[in-house]
């Protein structure tokens, strides 16, 4: 299977996709499993249902989503930011890859018509490190 993080194509059909950092999923799944285990044990001891079991289930599901969902994608004319459910929540449009720049671990999009820049709401620490490296290489190769 090809590494989806380091391979990227600049076409409308196949975008560069960035995944969430794995430690987010690790921590969230671990917290969910620990919560589920302890609450299930307490439920067995007390004989009553605990609503905290739902919290453990939600944490576990959220942790799994960090492993399976994309953080954002870069197409030839836009960056699309996604939520954990997979829905697009924000789109940043640009004319060409030359309008993208990465400075101080932040992504900026230049609007040459207005002579201003927009900072994309993308955080480096949320992104998988290999994906960030690939994004930087992609950005440097377009300059």
VOFI-893500 format. One record per atom (N, C-alpha, C): residue number from 0; residue in one letter; atom name; x, y, z. Coordinates in Angstrom, 2 decimals. Atoms other than C-alpha are relative to their C-alpha. Layout:
 seq type atom      c1      c2      c3
 NUM    A   CA       X       Y       Z
...
END
This chain:
 seq type atom      c1      c2      c3
   0    X    N    0.84   -1.19    0.00
   0    X   CA    0.00    0.00    0.00
   0    X    C    0.88    1.25    0.00
   1    X    N   -0.79   -1.23    0.11
   1    X   CA    1.35    3.43   -0.93
   1    X    C   -0.20    0.85    1.24
   2    X    N    0.07   -0.88   -1.15
   2    X   CA    2.14    5.87    1.84
   2    X    C   -0.76    1.26   -0.40
   3    X    N    0.87   -1.11    0.38
   3    X   CA   -0.69    8.41    1.58
   3    X    C    0.52    1.34    0.47
   4    X    N   -0.48   -1.26   -0.54
   4    X   CA    1.26   11.02    3.51
   4    X    C    1.12    0.57   -0.85
   5    X    N   -1.16   -0.51    0.72
   5    X   CA    4.46   11.26    1.51
   5    X    C   -0.22    0.07   -1.50
   6    X    N    0.30   -0.09    1.42
   6    X   CA    2.95   10.72   -1.93
   6    X    C   -1.15    0.96   -0.21
   7    X    N    1.06   -0.94    0.28
   7    X   CA    0.92   13.53   -3.33
   7    X    C    0.03    0.36   -1.47
   8    X    N    0.14   -0.41    1.39
   8    X   CA   -0.36   14.51   -6.73
   8    X    C   -0.74    1.32   -0.02
   9    X    N    0.63   -1.32    0.11
   9    X   CA   -1.39   17.96   -7.83
   9    X    C   -1.10   -0.04   -1.05
  10    X    N    1.12    0.05    0.92
  10    X   CA   -4.60   17.06   -9.59
  10    X    C   -1.28    0.22    0.78
  11    X    N    1.29   -0.22   -0.66
  11    X   CA   -8.22   17.79   -8.87
  11    X    C   -0.54   -1.30    0.58
  12    X    N    0.52    1.29   -0.45
  12    X   CA   -8.94   14.08   -8.48
  12    X    C    0.76   -0.54    1.22
  13    X    N   -0.81    0.53   -1.10
  13    X   CA   -6.08   13.25   -6.10
  13    X    C    0.73    1.15    0.69
  14    X    N   -0.54   -1.12   -0.75
  14    X   CA   -5.16   15.77   -3.42
  14    X    C    1.08   -0.48    0.96
  15    X    N   -0.86    0.26   -1.14
  15    X   CA   -2.43   15.97   -0.84
  15    X    C   -0.90   -0.03    1.22
  16    X    N    0.84    0.08   -1.19
  16    X   CA   -4.12   14.79    2.34
  16    X    C    0.88   -0.12    1.23
  17    X    N   -0.74    0.01   -1.25
  17    X   CA   -2.82   15.42    5.82
  17    X    C   -0.84   -0.68    1.06
  18    X    N    0.69    0.71   -1.07
  18    X   CA   -3.73   13.16    8.70
  18    X    C    0.35    0.63    1.34
  19    X    N   -0.26   -0.46   -1.36
  19    X   CA   -3.95   13.91   12.38
  19    X    C    1.22   -0.71    0.57
  20    X    N   -1.12    0.60   -0.69
  20    X   CA   -0.96   13.23   14.58
  20    X    C   -0.50   -1.20    0.80
  21    X    N    0.47    1.24   -0.63
  21    X   CA   -1.19    9.68   15.95
  21    X    C   -0.09    0.08    1.52
  22    X    N    0.05   -0.05   -1.47
  22    X   CA   -0.52   10.64   19.56
  22    X    C   -1.35    0.51    0.50
  23    X    N    1.33   -0.45   -0.40
  23    X   CA   -3.92   12.38   19.64
  23    X    C   -0.94   -1.20    0.14
  24    X    N    0.82    1.21   -0.05
  24    X   CA   -5.63    9.09   18.86
  24    X    C    0.43   -0.93    1.12
  25    X    N   -0.51    0.87   -1.06
  25    X   CA   -3.37    7.15   21.22
  25    X    C   -0.51    0.43    1.38
  26    X    N    0.41   -0.52   -1.31
  26    X   CA   -4.17    9.37   24.19
  26    X    C   -1.51   -0.12    0.19
  27    X    N    1.46    0.03   -0.11
  27    X   CA   -7.90    9.57   23.45
  27    X    C   -0.53   -1.42    0.13
  28    X    N    0.43    1.40   -0.11
  28    X   CA   -8.32    5.83   22.89
  28    X    C    0.38   -0.57    1.36
  29    X    N   -0.43    0.49   -1.32
  29    X   CA   -6.30    5.06   26.03
  29    X    C   -0.91    0.53    1.10
  30    X    N    0.90   -0.58   -1.01
  30    X   CA   -8.44    7.46   28.09
  30    X    C   -1.37   -0.65   -0.06
  31    X    N    1.30    0.63    0.15
  31    X   CA  -11.61    5.94   26.67
  31    X    C   -0.03   -1.43    0.51
  32    X    N   -0.06    1.39   -0.45
  32    X   CA  -10.54    2.35   27.32
  32    X    C    0.15   -0.08    1.51
  33    X    N   -0.17   -0.02   -1.47
  33    X   CA   -9.39    3.15   30.87
  33    X    C   -1.33    0.37    0.66
  34    X    N    1.30   -0.41   -0.54
  34    X   CA  -12.69    4.95   31.54
  34    X    C   -1.01   -1.13   -0.10
  35    X    N    0.94    1.11    0.18
  35    X   CA  -14.70    2.07   30.09
  35    X    C    0.28   -1.14    0.96
  36    X    N   -0.37    1.11   -0.88
  36    X   CA  -12.80   -0.53   32.07
  36    X    C   -0.37    0.29    1.45
  37    X    N    0.29   -0.35   -1.40
  37    X   CA  -13.07    1.28   35.40
  37    X    C   -1.50    0.15    0.25
  38    X    N    1.44   -0.20   -0.18
  38    X   CA  -16.71    2.27   34.92
  38    X    C   -0.77   -1.31   -0.11
  39    X    N    0.65    1.29    0.11
  39    X   CA  -17.68   -1.22   33.81
  39    X    C    0.19   -0.81    1.28
  40    X    N   -0.30    0.70   -1.25
  40    X   CA  -15.99   -2.66   36.90
  40    X    C   -0.86    0.56    1.14
  41    X    N    0.82   -0.64   -1.04
  41    X   CA  -17.77   -0.12   39.15
  41    X    C   -1.47   -0.37   -0.19
  42    X    N    1.39    0.39    0.29
  42    X   CA  -21.07   -0.93   37.42
  42    X    C   -0.27   -1.42    0.48
  43    X    N    0.17    1.38   -0.47
  43    X   CA  -20.57   -4.63   38.15
  43    X    C   -0.04   -0.08    1.53
  44    X    N   -0.05    0.02   -1.46
  44    X   CA  -19.75   -3.90   41.80
  44    X    C   -1.26    0.61    0.62
  45    X    N    1.15   -0.68   -0.59
  45    X   CA  -22.65   -1.53   42.41
  45    X    C   -1.33   -0.52   -0.53
  46    X    N    1.23    0.54    0.56
  46    X   CA  -25.20   -3.21   40.17
  46    X    C   -0.86    1.02   -0.71
  47    X    N    0.78   -1.04    0.68
  47    X   CA  -26.41    0.10   38.70
  47    X    C    0.72    0.50   -1.23
  48    X    N   -0.59   -0.53    1.22
  48    X   CA  -25.87    1.64   35.29
  48    X    C    0.66    1.34    0.27
  49    X    N   -0.70   -1.27   -0.14
  49    X   CA  -23.36    4.47   35.10
  49    X    C    0.04    0.70   -1.36
  50    X    N   -0.05   -0.80    1.22
  50    X   CA  -23.69    7.21   32.52
  50    X    C    1.41    0.28   -0.47
  51    X    N   -1.39   -0.23    0.37
  51    X   CA  -19.92    7.50   32.56
  51    X    C    0.50   -1.02   -1.02
  52    X    N   -0.35    0.96    1.04
  52    X   CA  -19.79    4.42   30.36
  52    X    C   -0.10    0.64   -1.38
  53    X    N    0.19   -0.69    1.27
  53    X   CA  -21.05    6.64   27.54
  53    X    C    1.20    0.90   -0.30
  54    X    N   -1.19   -0.84    0.18
  54    X   CA  -18.12    9.02   28.09
  54    X    C    1.16   -0.85   -0.50
  55    X    N   -1.06    0.88    0.44
  55    X   CA  -15.71    6.11   27.72
  55    X    C   -0.18   -0.44   -1.45
  56    X    N    0.28    0.40    1.38
  56    X   CA  -17.40    4.97   24.52
  56    X    C    0.29    1.17   -0.95
  57    X    N   -0.24   -1.17    0.84
  57    X   CA  -17.32    8.51   23.08
  57    X    C    1.48    0.29   -0.16
  58    X    N   -1.44   -0.24    0.08
  58    X   CA  -13.64    8.97   23.94
  58    X    C    0.68   -1.02   -0.92
  59    X    N   -0.59    1.04    0.84
  59    X   CA  -12.78    5.67   22.28
  59    X    C   -0.33    0.25   -1.47
  60    X    N    0.40   -0.27    1.38
  60    X   CA  -14.74    6.55   19.13
  60    X    C    0.75    1.21   -0.54
  61    X    N   -0.74   -1.19    0.43
  61    X   CA  -13.14   10.00   18.94
  61    X    C    1.46   -0.35   -0.26
  62    X    N   -1.39    0.43    0.21
  62    X   CA   -9.70    8.41   19.32
  62    X    C    0.17   -0.77   -1.30
  63    X    N   -0.06    0.76    1.25
  63    X   CA  -10.40    6.01   16.46
  63    X    C   -0.14    0.95   -1.20
  64    X    N    0.17   -0.97    1.08
  64    X   CA  -11.54    8.94   14.30
  64    X    C    1.29    0.76   -0.28
  65    X    N   -1.30   -0.65    0.22
  65    X   CA   -8.14   10.61   14.84
  65    X    C    0.89   -0.86   -0.89
  66    X    N   -0.80    0.89    0.84
  66    X   CA   -6.61    7.54   13.15
  66    X    C   -0.54   -0.11   -1.42
  67    X    N    0.62    0.30    1.29
  67    X   CA   -9.05    7.32   10.26
  67    X    C   -0.39    1.22   -0.82
  68    X    N    0.47   -1.19    0.72
  68    X   CA   -9.95   10.91    9.28
  68    X    C    1.16    0.88   -0.44
  69    X    N   -0.97   -0.98    0.48
  69    X   CA   -8.08   13.56    7.33
  69    X    C   -0.16    1.29    0.78
  70    X    N    0.01   -1.31   -0.64
  70    X   CA   -7.13   16.83    8.98
  70    X    C   -0.34    1.06   -1.05
  71    X    N    0.30   -0.90    1.10
  71    X   CA   -7.06   18.77    5.70
  71    X    C    0.55   -0.58   -1.29
  72    X    N   -0.54    0.41    1.30
  72    X   CA   -6.38   18.36    2.00
  72    X    C    0.36    1.25   -0.79
  73    X    N   -0.44   -1.09    0.86
  73    X   CA   -4.60   20.54   -0.52
  73    X    C   -0.23   -0.42   -1.44
  74    X    N    0.26    0.21    1.43
  74    X   CA   -5.90   20.67   -4.08
  74    X    C    0.69    1.13   -0.76
  75    X    N   -0.70   -1.05    0.77
  75    X   CA   -4.50   22.79   -6.93
  75    X    C   -0.50    1.42    0.24
  76    X    N    0.52   -1.36   -0.18
  76    X   CA   -6.75   25.72   -6.01
  76    X    C   -0.61    0.26    1.37
  77    X    N    0.60   -0.22   -1.32
  77    X   CA   -7.77   25.28   -2.38
  77    X    C    0.59   -0.93    1.06
  78    X    N   -0.26    0.83   -1.17
  78    X   CA   -7.10   23.94    1.09
  78    X    C   -1.36   -0.22    0.66
  79    X    N    1.26    0.32   -0.65
  79    X   CA  -10.04   22.15    2.69
  79    X    C    0.29   -0.60    1.36
  80    X    N   -0.17    0.44   -1.37
  80    X   CA  -10.13   21.72    6.46
  80    X    C   -1.23   -0.81    0.40
  81    X    N    1.09    0.91   -0.37
  81    X   CA  -12.23   18.83    7.86
  81    X    C   -0.13   -0.13    1.51
  82    X    N    0.18    0.33   -1.40
  82    X   CA  -13.74   18.03   11.23
  82    X    C    0.17   -1.51    0.17
  83    X    N   -0.22    1.42   -0.25
  83    X   CA  -13.45   14.60   12.87
  83    X    C   -1.07   -0.90   -0.62
  84    X    N    1.05    0.79    0.64
  84    X   CA  -16.71   13.45   11.29
  84    X    C    0.19   -0.10   -1.51
  85    X    N   -0.29    0.07    1.42
  85    X   CA  -15.26   14.03    7.82
  85    X    C   -0.63    1.10   -0.83
  86    X    N    0.64   -1.10    0.73
  86    X   CA  -17.27   17.12    6.88
  86    X    C    0.97    1.16   -0.18
  87    X    N   -0.82   -1.18    0.25
  87    X   CA  -15.54   20.09    5.30
  87    X    C   -0.54    1.16    0.84
  88    X    N    0.44   -1.11   -0.84
  88    X   CA  -15.63   23.00    7.73
  88    X    C    0.52    1.36   -0.47
  89    X    N   -0.56   -1.27    0.47
  89    X   CA  -13.46   25.61    6.00
  89    X    C    0.77   -0.26   -1.29
  90    X    N   -0.75    0.08    1.24
  90    X   CA  -12.08   26.18    2.52
  90    X    C    0.75    1.32   -0.20
  91    X    N   -0.84   -1.15    0.33
  91    X   CA   -9.23   28.51    1.67
  91    X    C    0.35   -0.13   -1.48
  92    X    N   -0.26    0.08    1.44
  92    X   CA   -9.01   29.26   -2.05
  92    X    C    1.21    0.85   -0.37
  93    X    N   -1.14   -0.74    0.53
  93    X   CA   -6.00   30.44   -4.02
  93    X    C    0.10   -0.29   -1.49
  94    X    N   -0.13    0.13    1.44
  94    X   CA   -4.96   30.79   -7.64
  94    X    C    0.99   -1.12   -0.36
  95    X    N   -1.01    1.03    0.29
  95    X   CA   -1.80   28.62   -7.63
  95    X    C    0.76   -0.31    1.29
  96    X    N   -0.79    0.40   -1.17
  96    X   CA    0.55   26.85   -5.24
  96    X    C    1.00    1.08    0.40
  97    X    N   -0.92   -1.09   -0.32
  97    X   CA    2.82   29.87   -5.44
  97    X    C   -0.59    0.97    1.01
  98    X    N    0.66   -0.88   -0.98
  98    X   CA    0.25   31.69   -3.30
  98    X    C    0.11   -0.53    1.42
  99    X    N   -0.16    0.59   -1.34
  99    X   CA    0.96   29.32   -0.38
  99    X    C    1.41    0.25    0.51
 100    X    N   -1.31   -0.11   -0.63
 100    X   CA    3.76   29.97    2.04
 100    X    C   -0.09   -0.54    1.42
 101    X    N   -0.08    0.54   -1.36
 101    X   CA    4.85   28.35    5.29
 101    X    C    1.08    0.78    0.73
 102    X    N   -0.92   -0.76   -0.82
 102    X   CA    6.44   30.58    7.90
 102    X    C   -0.34   -0.23    1.46
 103    X    N    0.18    0.20   -1.44
 103    X   CA    6.92   29.92   11.62
 103    X    C   -1.05   -1.09    0.28
 104    X    N    0.91    1.14   -0.15
 104    X   CA    5.03   26.61   11.27
 104    X    C   -1.47    0.37   -0.20
 105    X    N    1.36   -0.42    0.33
 105    X   CA    1.95   28.39    9.94
 105    X    C   -0.12    0.12   -1.51
 106    X    N    0.25   -0.06    1.43
 106    X   CA    0.39   28.30    6.48
 106    X    C   -0.73    1.30   -0.32
 107    X    N    0.58   -1.26    0.44
 107    X   CA   -0.39   31.58    4.74
 107    X    C   -0.38   -0.11   -1.46
 108    X    N    0.49   -0.03    1.37
 108    X   CA   -2.35   32.18    1.55
 108    X    C   -0.01    1.46   -0.45
 109    X    N   -0.10   -1.36    0.50
 109    X   CA   -1.50   35.27   -0.45
 109    X    C   -1.14    0.29   -0.96
 110    X    N    1.00   -0.48    0.95
 110    X   CA   -4.20   37.21   -2.22
 110    X    C    0.62    1.19   -0.70
 111    X    N   -0.76   -1.03    0.70
 111    X   CA   -2.27   39.18   -4.79
 111    X    C   -0.88    1.16   -0.45
 112    X    N    0.91   -1.07    0.43
 112    X   CA   -5.32   41.15   -5.91
 112    X    C   -0.19    1.03    1.11
 113    X    N    0.19   -0.91   -1.13
 113    X   CA   -5.82   42.62   -2.43
 113    X    C    1.30    0.32    0.72
 114    X    N   -1.31   -0.19   -0.63
 114    X   CA   -2.11   42.50   -1.49
 114    X    C   -0.05   -0.29    1.50
 115    X    N    0.05    0.40   -1.41
 115    X   CA   -2.86   40.69    1.77
 115    X    C    0.15   -1.52    0.10
 116    X    N   -0.14    1.43   -0.25
 116    X   CA   -2.37   37.29    3.34
 116    X    C   -1.03   -0.45    1.02
 117    X    N    0.92    0.62   -0.95
 117    X   CA   -4.76   34.97    5.15
 117    X    C    0.73   -1.16    0.64
 118    X    N   -0.61    1.13   -0.71
 118    X   CA   -3.49   32.62    7.82
 118    X    C   -1.03   -1.12    0.06
 119    X    N    0.89    1.17   -0.06
 119    X   CA   -5.00   29.15    7.46
 119    X    C   -0.05   -0.52    1.43
 120    X    N    0.20    0.49   -1.36
 120    X   CA   -6.40   27.70   10.67
 120    X    C    0.47   -1.46    0.10
 121    X    N   -0.62    1.32   -0.03
 121    X   CA   -4.02   24.72   10.54
 121    X    C    1.13    0.04    1.00
 122    X    N   -1.00    0.04   -1.06
 122    X   CA   -1.91   23.77   13.53
 122    X    C    0.97   -1.15   -0.27
 123    X    N   -1.02    1.01    0.31
 123    X   CA    1.36   21.91   12.98
 123    X    C   -0.06   -1.17    0.97
 124    X    N   -0.05    1.09   -0.97
 124    X   CA    1.16   19.87   16.19
 124    X    C   -1.17   -0.96   -0.12
 125    X    N    1.11    0.91    0.25
 125    X   CA   -2.22   18.42   15.16
 125    X    C    0.25   -0.91   -1.20
 126    X    N   -0.26    0.71    1.24
 126    X   CA   -0.73   17.16   11.90
 126    X    C    1.10   -1.04    0.19
 127    X    N   -1.02    1.05   -0.03
 127    X   CA    1.26   13.96   11.41
 127    X    C    1.33    0.59   -0.49
 128    X    N   -1.29   -0.62    0.37
 128    X   CA    4.99   14.91   11.24
 128    X    C    0.43   -0.28   -1.44
 129    X    N   -0.38    0.30    1.38
 129    X   CA    5.59   13.11    7.92
 129    X    C   -0.84    0.81   -0.98
 130    X    N    0.86   -0.82    0.84
 130    X   CA    2.67   14.98    6.44
 130    X    C    0.48    1.45   -0.05
 131    X    N   -0.50   -1.36   -0.04
 131    X   CA    4.09   18.31    7.59
 131    X    C    1.26    0.12   -0.86
 132    X    N   -1.21    0.00    0.82
 132    X   CA    7.45   17.45    6.01
 132    X    C   -0.35   -0.03   -1.48
 133    X    N    0.42    0.10    1.40
 133    X   CA    5.73   16.47    2.75
 133    X    C   -0.62    1.31   -0.48
 134    X    N    0.60   -1.29    0.37
 134    X   CA    3.73   19.71    2.77
 134    X    C    1.08    1.06   -0.22
 135    X    N   -1.09   -0.96    0.16
 135    X   CA    6.91   21.74    3.25
 135    X    C    0.77   -0.25   -1.30
 136    X    N   -0.70    0.34    1.25
 136    X   CA    8.64   19.87    0.40
 136    X    C   -0.84    0.40   -1.20
 137    X    N    0.89   -0.37    1.09
 137    X   CA    5.62   20.37   -1.83
 137    X    C    0.01    1.51   -0.20
 138    X    N    0.00   -1.46    0.07
 138    X   CA    5.60   24.08   -1.00
 138    X    C    1.31    0.53   -0.57
 139    X    N   -1.31   -0.45    0.51
 139    X   CA    9.33   24.47   -1.65
 139    X    C    0.17   -0.33   -1.47
 140    X    N   -0.17    0.38    1.40
 140    X   CA    9.13   22.62   -4.96
 140    X    C   -0.83    0.88   -0.93
 141    X    N    0.85   -0.87    0.82
 141    X   CA    6.44   25.03   -6.20
 141    X    C    0.57    1.40   -0.13
 142    X    N   -0.58   -1.36    0.04
 142    X   CA    8.59   28.10   -5.60
 142    X    C    1.01    0.13   -1.11
END
